[in-house]
Amino acid sequence: MYLKLKEKYRYSIVLLRELVITDFKLRYKGSFLGYVWTLLRPLALFAILYVVFVYFLKIGASIPHYAVYLLLGIVLWNYFTEVTMNGVSAIVGKGDLLRKLHFPRYVVVVSGSFSALINLTINLIVVGFFMLLSGTPFTLNALWLLPLTIELFIFALSIAFLLSALYVKFRDINYIWEVVLQAGFYATPILYPISLVIGRSPLIAKIMLLNPVAQIIQDARYHVVTSQTVTTLGAVRHWYAYAIPFAIIAIFCVVSVWYFKKRSPKFAEEI
Amino acid sequence: MSKEIAIIVDGVSKDFRLPHEKIDSVKSLFVNPFNKNRKKFEIQRALHDISFKIPKGEFFGIVGRNGSGKSTLLKIIAGIYQPNEGTVSTNGRLVPFIELGVGFNPELTGRENVYLNGALMGFSGKEIDGKYKAIVEFAELERFMDQRLKNYSSGMQVRLAFSTATLLADSDILLIDEVLAVGDADFQRKCFAYFKDLKRKGKTVVFVSHDMGAIREYCDRAVLIEKNEIVFSGTAEETAREYTRLFLPDVYSAQQNEENQKKHNEDKVRNKGKWGAGGISISKVTTEKGVFNQQKDKYILISYTVTPDKRDYEDELMLGIAIKDGAGRVVCGTNSKIAQFDKKIAITNKTKKITATWKVPNIFSEGEYSVEPAVDSVTRGELLEWWDDAIRFRVINEQNTPYVVSPAMSLTISLS
């Protein structure tokens, strides 16, 4: 039994490694600049955002190092988007493989989230580069990014599991999820500082900050960029300020894994 | 599980649910949640109460016609499908070798594809490193490994896929679907040599096929599946014989073959596929029947008529014939000179027609054959008429082999 478990575990790791590497290799295959794009894309995006939000809109004038503040939020949100969108099509997209090979089904979902993790790492390096340029001081507090990334990883992966399994049966999940992500992007204080919302309705701001992604982004900004921002704890000032986002993540995690496990033996027949 | 048993299939049944209207959009779930029709689905039975044991080191065949459920059974053994009832237990490392080149990506290079394919079969990069050279040599693709797969010819792709699959010699149990037995003759030879090697190494192999020649040649035992159940199990030889008994003299299909042949041959009256210098024409190509049983019909008689196009045509002729198999290979052929027909075949102004009848020993493997009659002019040394695919006939053979011909061979032994 122990040997069998070990064997199963080994297979998953071998497969996961190769799928992530392949995915990375394939991403820019055939493009002239190749891997350079992994750096060029976030750089170009950041340049645009910088011009629009710092020079023209001047929304974040009250926040020090607003450009970096904005970039960090976008990078984390993009990671969340990438993992969940990869997740939707993970199982169906690999249908051909699933029908011909027996392998642990969760591997294809996890591999998508690792590919996104590589991107996140590259993007965070670019953010660090911007920090240097704009003179944002580095502190040891930036290490908080590690547990926060893990939290985001778990949350995004849980949703990816749920969506990938649902998509096998309901093929409009991808459109629905696109809309949810659009709404989520504006319901999360990414482009605008949360202080704008607090000014109008402190209650709505509090509710917004109970969203795990908002909590993670605000905490990351607080620790990495500037303490002049409102974190979930800062806004709600109660123990449940952290209990609720964590509870949401835990619920998603349990439900998703349960549903995925229940459905996965049938994937090969239903795709 | 006993150490000597590799696979136990115990009471396996499988049904597929085929919904009449698939609930594949959220809309159909919401629009009419109380519609009773929504839940209607058809249950299609794929397998019913299948049980067998395969000892270690055995070549085990699963035979049956298309749609009998044999591939579903293989997928259940591989763990791709879950049975509705019953269990499958395996003992040893199993690699589901259902199809060659699973996961091959045209955008990746040959080398990258080898590693990806290997990983899908459960082999780590390190394990593949050690065998990489052997794989490339076996595939004879040394110069192409850093090119992308999309620039490979299909033959090269198959070679690479097969060579990568040879990695599997490391696993204990192999599952092989008949799709493996495709490709050109050279490739098949390599495949079969590889299977023989597996057998020598004592691997357990489950082999799905409807090619009785292959089953006879490689398998020790086999089960015959028909209409989702095991209808026969025994040695490979017995099972192959049972298969032949059940399905080959199938009166209906033989009749249908006759009819198909008749129809084809009627079409041919319109003289399609004829070419040559002309002057004479070939017509009325016939065989005594459409389907020949190799064990009963020792000879196949093929006749055709040669008539001069003009009245005053004079010539000395050489008559020929070629027989091609379903793949278009010429199986055999001859002409009146080679066959040492010692009279002159001359057309004078008195000749109305010449009727030629060839008596061909029935050495054919099972399958469909086409006949191509030809007439040459001896005096002018040119081809007067050749008729491609003039008529077809079918051979069924209870002693069929995977080779070009399967003549009935008998064996005598003297012991001393």
Chai-1 contact restraints between the chains, C-beta under 6 A:
chainA,res_idxA,chainB,res_idxB,connection_type,confidence,min_distance_angstrom,max_distance_angstrom,comment,restraint_id
A,Y11,B,G122,contact,1.0,0.0,6.0,A-B,restraint_1
A,V14,B,A119,contact,1.0,0.0,6.0,A-B,restraint_2
A,V14,B,S124,contact,1.0,0.0,6.0,A-B,restraint_3
A,L15,B,A119,contact,1.0,0.0,6.0,A-B,restraint_4
A,E18,B,L116,contact,1.0,0.0,6.0,A-B,restraint_5
A,E18,B,A119,contact,1.0,0.0,6.0,A-B,restraint_6
A,T22,B,L116,contact,1.0,0.0,6.0,A-B,restraint_7
A,L26,B,E107,contact,1.0,0.0,6.0,A-B,restraint_8
A,K29,B,E107,contact,1.0,0.0,6.0,A-B,restraint_9
A,L97,B,G103,contact,1.0,0.0,6.0,A-B,restraint_10
A,K100,B,I98,contact,1.0,0.0,6.0,A-B,restraint_11
A,K100,B,E99,contact,1.0,0.0,6.0,A-B,restraint_12
A,K100,B,V102,contact,1.0,0.0,6.0,A-B,restraint_13
A,L101,B,P96,contact,1.0,0.0,6.0,A-B,restraint_14
A,L101,B,V102,contact,1.0,0.0,6.0,A-B,restraint_15
A,L101,B,L120,contact,1.0,0.0,6.0,A-B,restraint_16
A,H102,B,A78,contact,1.0,0.0,6.0,A-B,restraint_17
A,H102,B,G79,contact,1.0,0.0,6.0,A-B,restraint_18
A,H102,B,I80,contact,1.0,0.0,6.0,A-B,restraint_19
A,H102,B,P96,contact,1.0,0.0,6.0,A-B,restraint_20
A,F170,B,V26,contact,1.0,0.0,6.0,A-B,restraint_21
A,R171,B,D24,contact,1.0,0.0,6.0,A-B,restraint_22
A,R171,B,S25,contact,1.0,0.0,6.0,A-B,restraint_23
A,D172,B,S25,contact,1.0,0.0,6.0,A-B,restraint_24
A,D172,B,V26,contact,1.0,0.0,6.0,A-B,restraint_25
A,P265,B,Q82,contact,1.0,0.0,6.0,A-B,restraint_26
A,A268,B,I80,contact,1.0,0.0,6.0,A-B,restraint_27
A,A268,B,Y81,contact,1.0,0.0,6.0,A-B,restraint_28
